[in-house]
Amino acid sequence: MNKFDEALKCYDTALDLEPEYAYAMTNKGTLLSYFGKHEEANTYFGKASEIKIDETDVSAWNNKGLALFNLHKYDEAIHCFDKAIELDPKFLYPLNNKGNALVELGSLDEAILCFDKALEIQKDSADVLISKAIALGKMSKNEKAIQCYERVVAKSTDPFTLAMAYNGMAWIYANTSNNEQADSKVTKALNLDPENPNILETKGFILYNLGRHDDAIKLFDKVIGLDIRSKYAWYHKGKALYKCKKYDEALRCYNKSLDIDPNFAECYNDKAVALSEKNDFTNATETVKKAIQNKPSLAEAQENLSKIASASDRRIQNFWEFWSASRWRKVVAIIIGIYSLGIIILYPLYFGSETTETHEIDGNKSKTTVVTTPAKLPEIYLIVAGLTLLILLSPQIRTAKVGPVQLDMSKESPNVPTTLSLTKS
């Protein structure tokens, strides 16, 4: 029996003894979630969030907030964390957890304030430093984020915590195209926790950055094998497939990611980019609007909406799209084609050839020479044939002149697991 199974057995024993033990439910849910068993985990989070608690119990409020956090009910979770902070303003865990909930809601400045208050209570808390680093990374304050991770590495001896810190640094370096440093840090993380899906995914993203898209796809597949509901693994696999110009496969991966998280703005944006490559501007427009709806601050989505609208307005169909769009266009295309080819091919056949006789008299003898040449096509006919072919091919020529629309894929968000803080109750 491995440690995972042993831990689950302990929580099951605790719940057998005390069926409404919210702390054990939340812990078991967290463990199940870590190993990719999200649906089962949510069952325990749901049960824990519904248990009536002692309103004077600080730990109970904190743990109920964690259960709601894991159900993505961030506003309700913050209410619980506030209750805990109100009861004990010096309690580190609910401050950290409230900060993490604010990060999920995009309130990064408020989140930083929570983390700073928590660090005033315990300046070297690894959980809080990692949480703060994640928030700083989302704010593109990469140097400050790295400093937080380095403080964790300098102080912590826990392998899992160190792996998370190294993985966080690797992700920041990868996002700033410092792939050598990124690879160094992710290697250290994998040495400490070789089967961690988040770390393997970071390694896959580094391979993606290096243009090794096939290798990246294999690694993302491994992550999906470990955690089939990893929205980031599906998303990054889609990005790698897009780079391989496998647009249909990329779209399938984006859809998988969005099934897991219907509010994943970056994924909506990149899905719109893939749809535009297939000239499906209608669906691309609707998709990029969903990205903006879920994250109005996503600059790439705002720019892409404008570009797609512009491309859709000026878009000219290619040869086959244009002439097959309706029955009358097909008829016109057939008539023009027959007319132009008929001038070139049928004219010589119909009018045959020209015969020229030449008579020469040489003394008492006469000599007759017969020369046969194909009928010459009048220049005006050639001009007319050329113009009709030009009309027939004009959609293709104009499409080439306009060129494809160039959309922007989303910049990466840190895929570092949130460091939540449970308390005994």
C-alpha positions in Angstrom: 0.0 0.0 0.0 1.5 3.4 -1.0 1.3 6.6 1.1 -1.6 7.9 -0.9 -3.7 4.8 0.0 -2.5 4.9 3.6 -3.6 8.5 3.9 -7.0 7.8 2.4 -7.5 4.9 4.8 -6.7 7.1 7.8 -9.3 9.7 6.6 -11.9 7.0 6.0 -11.3 5.7 9.6 -11.7 9.2 11.0 -14.9 9.6 9.1 -16.2 6.2 10.2 -15.7 7.4 13.8 -17.1 10.9 13.2 -19.2 11.1 10.0 -19.4 14.9 10.1 -15.8 15.6 10.7 -15.3 18.5 8.2 -11.6 18.7 8.6 -11.2 15.1 7.5 -13.6 15.6 4.6 -11.7 18.6 3.3 -8.3 17.0 3.7 -9.5 13.9 1.9 -10.9 16.0 -0.9 -7.7 17.9 -1.2 -5.7 14.6 -1.5 -8.1 13.2 -4.1 -7.9 16.4 -6.1 -4.1 16.4 -6.0 -4.2 12.9 -7.7 -6.7 13.9 -10.3 -9.8 12.4 -8.8 -11.7 15.7 -9.0 -15.3 14.5 -9.1 -14.8 12.4 -6.0 -13.0 15.2 -4.3 -15.8 17.7 -5.0 -18.2 15.3 -3.3 -16.2 15.6 -0.1 -15.8 19.4 -0.5 -19.5 19.7 -1.0 -20.3 17.7 2.2 -17.8 19.7 4.2 -19.2 23.0 3.0 -22.8 22.0 4.1 -21.9 20.9 7.6 -23.2 23.3 10.3 -20.3 24.7 12.2 -19.7 26.4 15.5 -19.6 30.1 14.6 -17.0 30.8 17.3 -14.6 28.2 15.9 -11.9 29.9 13.9 -10.6 26.7 12.4 -14.1 25.5 11.3 -14.6 28.8 9.4 -11.2 28.4 7.7 -11.8 24.8 6.7 -15.3 25.5 5.4 -13.9 28.3 3.3 -11.4 25.9 1.9 -14.2 23.5 0.9 -16.0 26.3 -0.9 -12.7 27.5 -2.5 -12.2 24.0 -4.0 -15.8 24.2 -5.4 -14.8 27.5 -7.1 -17.2 29.4 -4.9 -14.7 32.1 -4.2 -17.0 34.8 -2.9 -18.6 32.4 -0.3 -15.1 31.2 0.6 -13.9 34.8 1.3 -16.9 35.3 3.5 -15.8 32.3 5.6 -12.2 33.4 5.7 -13.3 36.9 6.8 -15.2 35.3 9.7 -12.1 33.5 10.8 -9.9 36.6 10.5 -12.6 38.6 12.5 -12.3 36.0 15.3 -8.5 35.9 15.2 -6.8 38.7 13.2 -3.4 37.1 13.9 -4.4 33.7 12.4 -2.1 33.1 9.5 -4.0 30.5 7.5 -7.3 32.4 6.6 -5.2 35.4 5.5 -3.3 33.2 3.1 -6.4 31.5 1.9 -8.3 34.7 1.4 -5.4 36.0 -0.7 -5.6 32.9 -2.9 -9.3 33.3 -3.4 -8.8 37.0 -4.4 -6.1 35.8 -6.9 -8.7 33.5 -8.5 -11.1 36.5 -8.7 -8.4 38.6 -10.4 -8.1 41.0 -7.4 -4.4 40.8 -7.3 -3.6 44.0 -5.4 -6.0 43.0 -2.6 -4.4 39.5 -2.6 -0.9 41.0 -2.1 -2.2 42.9 0.9 -3.5 39.7 2.5 -0.2 37.9 1.8 1.8 40.8 3.3 -0.3 40.8 6.5 0.2 37.0 6.8 4.0 37.5 6.4 4.0 40.1 9.2 2.7 37.2 11.4 5.2 34.7 10.0 7.8 36.2 7.7 9.2 32.9 6.3 5.9 31.0 5.8 6.6 28.9 2.7 2.9 28.6 1.9 2.4 32.4 1.9 5.6 33.1 0.0 4.6 30.7 -2.7 1.1 32.2 -2.9 2.5 35.7 -3.1 5.0 34.6 -5.8 2.1 33.3 -7.9 0.2 36.5 -7.6 3.3 38.6 -8.4 3.9 36.3 -11.5 0.3 37.0 -12.7 1.1 40.8 -12.3 4.3 40.3 -14.4 6.4 41.3 -11.4 8.8 38.4 -12.2 11.9 39.6 -10.2 9.8 40.0 -7.0 8.2 36.6 -7.6 11.6 34.9 -8.0 12.8 36.5 -4.8 9.8 35.0 -2.9 10.6 31.5 -4.4 14.3 31.9 -3.5 13.3 32.7 0.1 11.4 29.4 0.2 14.4 27.5 -1.2 16.7 29.1 1.4 14.5 28.2 4.4 12.5 25.1 3.6 13.6 21.5 3.9 10.3 19.9 2.8 10.8 18.1 -0.6 7.3 18.9 -1.8 7.5 22.6 -0.9 11.0 22.9 -2.5 9.6 21.2 -5.7 6.8 23.7 -5.8 9.2 26.6 -5.4 11.6 25.3 -8.2 8.6 24.7 -10.4 7.3 28.2 -9.9 10.7 29.7 -10.8 10.9 27.4 -13.9 7.5 28.7 -15.1 8.5 32.3 -14.8 11.8 31.7 -16.6 10.0 29.8 -19.3 7.5 32.7 -19.8 10.4 35.1 -20.2 12.1 32.8 -22.8 14.9 32.1 -20.4 14.7 28.4 -21.3 18.1 27.4 -20.0 17.3 28.6 -16.5 13.8 27.2 -16.8 15.1 23.8 -17.6 17.6 23.9 -14.7 14.9 24.7 -12.2 12.3 22.2 -13.5 15.0 19.5 -13.4 15.5 20.2 -9.7 11.8 20.1 -9.2 11.4 16.7 -11.0 14.3 15.2 -9.0 12.3 16.0 -5.8 8.8 15.0 -7.2 9.2 13.1 -10.5 5.5 12.2 -11.0 4.0 15.6 -10.1 1.6 16.6 -13.0 2.2 20.3 -12.6 6.0 19.9 -12.8 5.8 17.6 -15.8 3.5 20.1 -17.5 6.1 22.9 -16.9 8.7 20.7 -18.6 6.3 20.2 -21.5 5.9 24.0 -21.8 9.7 24.4 -21.9 9.8 21.9 -24.8 7.0 23.8 -26.5 9.1 27.0 -26.1 12.1 25.3 -27.7 10.0 24.3 -30.7 10.0 20.6 -29.8 6.3 20.4 -30.2 6.0 16.6 -30.7 8.0 16.0 -27.5 5.8 18.5 -25.7 2.7 16.7 -26.9 4.0 13.4 -25.6 4.6 15.0 -22.2 1.2 16.6 -22.1 -0.3 13.2 -22.8 1.6 11.8 -19.8 0.1 14.6 -17.6 -3.4 13.8 -18.9 -2.8 10.2 -18.1 -2.0 11.2 -14.5 -4.8 13.8 -14.3 -7.4 13.6 -17.1 -9.1 16.7 -15.8 -6.0 18.9 -16.0 -7.3 21.9 -17.9 -3.8 23.2 -18.4 -2.5 19.9 -19.9 -5.3 19.9 -22.5 -4.8 23.6 -23.2 -1.1 23.3 -23.7 -1.5 20.2 -25.8 -3.9 22.3 -28.0 -1.3 25.0 -28.3 1.4 22.5 -29.4 -1.0 20.9 -32.0 -1.8 24.4 -33.3 1.9 25.0 -33.9 2.0 21.7 -35.9 -0.9 23.2 -38.0 -3.2 20.4 -36.7 -6.1 22.8 -36.2 -8.9 20.2 -35.7 -7.0 18.3 -33.1 -6.0 21.5 -31.4 -9.7 22.5 -31.2 -10.6 19.2 -29.7 -8.0 19.8 -26.9 -9.3 23.3 -26.3 -12.8 22.0 -26.0 -11.7 19.4 -23.4 -10.0 22.2 -21.4 -13.2 24.3 -21.6 -15.3 21.4 -20.5 -13.3 21.3 -17.3 -13.2 25.1 -16.8 -15.9 27.0 -18.8 -14.4 30.3 -17.6 -10.9 29.7 -19.0 -10.4 33.0 -20.9 -7.0 32.2 -22.4 -8.3 29.0 -23.8 -11.3 30.7 -25.4 -8.8 33.2 -27.0 -6.5 30.5 -28.4 -9.5 28.5 -29.6 -10.6 31.6 -31.6 -7.2 31.8 -33.2 -7.5 28.2 -34.3 -11.0 28.8 -35.7 -9.7 31.8 -37.7 -7.1 29.5 -39.3 -10.0 27.5 -40.6 -11.7 30.7 -41.9 -14.5 30.2 -39.4 -14.8 33.9 -38.5 -18.3 33.6 -37.1 -17.5 31.1 -34.4 -14.1 32.8 -33.9 -15.9 36.0 -33.1 -18.3 34.4 -30.6 -15.4 32.5 -29.0 -13.1 35.5 -28.5 -16.1 37.4 -27.0 -16.4 34.7 -24.3 -12.7 35.2 -23.5 -13.3 38.9 -23.0 -16.5 38.2 -21.0 -14.5 36.0 -18.6 -11.4 38.2 -18.5 -11.9 41.8 -19.7 -8.2 42.5 -19.0 -7.0 39.9 -21.5 -5.3 42.2 -24.0 -4.8 39.6 -26.7 -8.5 38.8 -26.8 -9.4 42.5 -27.1 -7.0 42.9 -30.1 -8.1 39.7 -31.7 -11.8 40.7 -31.6 -10.9 43.8 -33.6 -8.7 41.9 -36.0 -11.4 39.2 -36.6 -14.0 41.8 -37.3 -11.8 43.6 -39.7 -10.8 40.3 -41.5 -14.4 39.2 -41.7 -15.4 42.6 -43.3 -12.7 42.5 -45.9 -12.4 38.8 -46.3 -12.7 37.6 -49.9 -13.5 34.0 -50.6 -11.0 31.8 -52.5 -11.7 30.3 -55.9 -13.8 27.3 -54.8 -15.6 29.0 -52.0 -16.7 31.9 -54.2 -17.9 30.0 -57.3 -19.6 27.2 -55.3 -21.4 29.5 -52.9 -24.6 29.4 -54.9 -26.2 27.7 -57.9 -26.1 30.7 -60.2 -22.4 31.2 -59.5 -21.7 27.6 -60.5 -23.6 28.2 -63.7 -21.7 31.4 -64.5 -18.4 29.7 -63.7 -19.2 26.8 -66.1 -20.2 29.2 -68.9 -17.1 31.3 -68.5 -14.9 28.3 -68.3 -16.4 26.7 -71.4 -16.2 30.0 -73.3 -12.6 30.7 -72.6 -11.4 27.1 -73.1 -13.6 26.8 -76.2 -11.9 29.8 -77.8 -8.5 28.3 -77.3 -9.3 24.6 -78.1 -12.3 24.5 -80.3 -11.5 27.4 -82.6 -8.6 25.6 -84.4 -10.6 22.4 -84.6 -13.6 24.1 -86.1 -11.8 26.3 -88.6 -9.2 23.6 -89.4 -6.0 24.7 -91.0 -4.8 27.1 -93.7 -3.3 25.8 -96.9 -1.0 28.0 -99.0 0.1 27.1 -102.6 3.3 28.5 -104.1 4.0 28.3 -107.9 7.5 28.6 -109.2 8.5 28.6 -112.9 12.0 27.5 -113.7 12.5 27.6 -117.4 10.1 25.2 -119.1 9.2 23.6 -115.7 6.7 24.7 -113.1 6.9 23.8 -109.5 4.0 23.9 -107.0 4.6 23.9 -103.2 1.7 23.3 -100.8 2.2 24.5 -97.1 -0.4 23.7 -94.5 -0.5 25.6 -91.2 -3.0 25.5 -88.3 -5.5 28.2 -88.3 -4.2 31.3 -86.5 -6.2 32.4 -83.4 -7.1 36.0 -83.8 -5.5 38.2 -81.1 -8.8 39.6 -80.0 -10.0 36.1 -79.2 -6.9 35.6 -77.0 -7.5 38.8 -75.2 -11.1 37.9 -74.5 -10.1 34.4 -73.3 -7.5 35.9 -71.0 -10.0 38.3 -69.5 -12.6 35.6 -68.9 -10.0 33.5 -67.1 -8.9 36.5 -65.1 -12.6 37.0 -64.0 -12.9 33.3 -63.1 -9.7 33.3 -61.0 -10.1 36.8 -59.4 -11.3 35.5 -56.0 -8.2 33.5 -55.6 -5.9 36.4 -56.7 -7.6 38.8 -54.3 -7.4 36.4 -51.4 -3.6 36.0 -51.9 -3.3 39.8 -51.9 -5.3 40.2 -48.7 -3.5 37.4 -46.9 -4.5 35.5 -43.7 -5.4 37.4 -40.6 -2.7 37.3 -37.9 -4.1 36.8 -34.4 -2.3 36.7 -31.1 -2.2 33.7 -28.8 -2.5 34.2 -25.1 0.5 34.7 -22.9 0.9 32.0 -20.3 -0.5 32.1 -16.8 1.5 30.4 -14.1 0.5 26.8 -13.6 1.6 26.4 -10.0 -0.8 24.8 -7.6 -2.3 27.2 -5.0 -0.9 26.7 -1.5 -4.0 26.5 0.7 -3.7 26.2 4.5 -5.8 23.7 6.5 -6.1 23.8 10.2 -7.1 21.1 12.7 -10.5 21.4 14.2 
